[in-house]
Amino acid sequence: MTRSLFSFPNPVNEVSARLVAGGVVILSGATIVLDQPWLTAVIAYGFVARVLTGPTLSPLGQLVTRVITPRLPVAAKPVAGPPKRFAQGMGAVLTVTAAVLALGFGQVGAAYVVLGMVIVAATLESVFAFCVGCKVFAGLMRLGWIPEAVCAECNDIWSRTPAQRGVITS
């Protein structure tokens, strides 16, 4: 049970990833515009939950994967999971930093600057399908900091059965 809980889908549906990023943009923007620094903790929780469990423990992930994406008239677009998980990890680092700045040290302005960086990255993902974290992941692989074995399966997602790919067939 624990192993399946703390797993990340591979592949990831790019449509859902972009919708989650759009939700992050909305939540982060609302946090700044409405000056509600406590929301940084909510946003940070979402990123940490998605890094650890994919959409399983993320309210935004659940909303997108169970409610919004299935109702859209678009086909799933599978993409490699490890780079997306890495991107979620980058978001977790930034949003936890923002939450600590705002709630731990009272540095709300600095927290909003960090949250602004999250908004830029999430906007690029949601609007243009440009995943900053995925590009960093690829660069780290080229440098040899991330072993190619981590993403060897990424290059061959089509050889797995639908169940192994995380595709719901019913």
N, C-alpha and C positions, 0 to 999 in steps of 0.2 A: 504494500500500500504506500509506504513512504517513498519507495523508489519511483512509483508511477506518479505520485503527487509532485515530487521534485524533479520533474522532467520538462523538457522544452520541445515543442513540436518541430519536426523536421521532415518535410518542408513546412514552411509557413505560408499561409495564404496572403499574398501581397495586398489584396483588396482589404482584408481585415487589418493588416499592419498599417496601411495608410489611413484607415478610419480611426484606429486607435490614436495615431499621431494627430489626426484632426481634433480628437477629443482632448488630447494633451494641450494643443494650441488654445482651445476654448477655455479649458480650466486654468491654464497658466495666465492667459490674457485677463480672465475674470479676476484672478487673484491680484494682479497688479492694478487693473482699472478700478476695482471695488475696494482696493487696499485691505485685503483680507489675508494677512500673512499666515494665519493658521492653515489655510488651504495648501501651503507648501508641504505640510506634513502629509496631507491626503494624496497629493501628487507624487511625493516621494514613496509613500506606501505602494502606490500603483506600480511604479517602476520596479521596486524591490520584489513585489509579488510576481511581476511578469518575468523578471530574470530567473527567479527560483522555480516558478511553476507554469510558465507560459500564461495563458489566459485564466487558468484554473482558479486562482485566488484573487484575481484582479477584477473589481467590479466593472471597470471600463472594458476590460478584455472580455468579460462575460456578456456584457450588453452588446458589444460589437459582434462577437462570434456566434451568439445564440439568438439575437434578436434582429440586428441591423443587416449584417451580411447575408443571411439566408433570404431576406426579403428583397434584395437587390437583383435586378435582372442582368447580372454580369456573371461571367464564369470565373471560377477560382483561378488564381494565377500563382502556382506554387513556386516558391523561391527557397534558397538554402536557409536552414534554421540557425546554424552557428553565427553567421554575421549579424543576423537580427537579434540574437540573444546578446551578443557583444554590444550592439547599439543600445539595447535596453539597459545594459550595465553602465554604459556611459551616461545615459539619462538618469540612472539611479544615483551615480556619483554626483552629478550636477544638482539634482533635486534634493538629495540628502544634505548636500552642502548648503543649498538655499534654506532648507528647513532649520539647520543648525544655526546659520547666520541670523535668520529672522527670529526664531523662537528661543534659541539658546543664548544668543549674544545681543539681541535687540537691534541688529544691523539690518533693518528692513530694506533700506536702499540698496545695500550690497546684495542682499538676497534677490531683490527684483532684477538686478543686473544679471545675476547668474540665471534666473528664470527667463530672462530675455534671450539668453543664449539657447536655452531649451526651446523657446518659441521659434527661433530661427531654424534650428535643426528639425523640429517637428513640422514646421511649415514646408521646408524643403521636401521632407518625406511625404507629407500628406498631399501637397499640391503637385509636386514635380516628380515624385517617385525617386528622389535623390536621397539615399540613406547615408548620412555623414558617417555614422558608426560603421556601416558596411564598408565604406571606402577606407576608413582607418584600419579596419580588420584586414582588408586586402593588402594594404601597405605593410602592416605588421607581418603578414604571411610572406610577402616578398622579401622582407628583411630577415626572415627566419625566426622571428620572435614568437610567432604562432606556427607550430609544426603543420606541415601540409596534411598530415594524418588527421588533424582536427576536422578538416573540410574535404577529405578524400571522398567521403560519402556524398558531400554536397554536389560533386561533379557527376554523380550517377544516381540522382534521385529517382529516375524513371525505371531503374532496374528492380526496384522494390515493389511488393504487392501493394494494392491500394491501402490496405490496413496498415502496412509498415510506413507508408507515406503520410498517414494521418488523414487520408481521404475517407469521408463517410460515404459508403456506397448505398445505404438504404434511404 
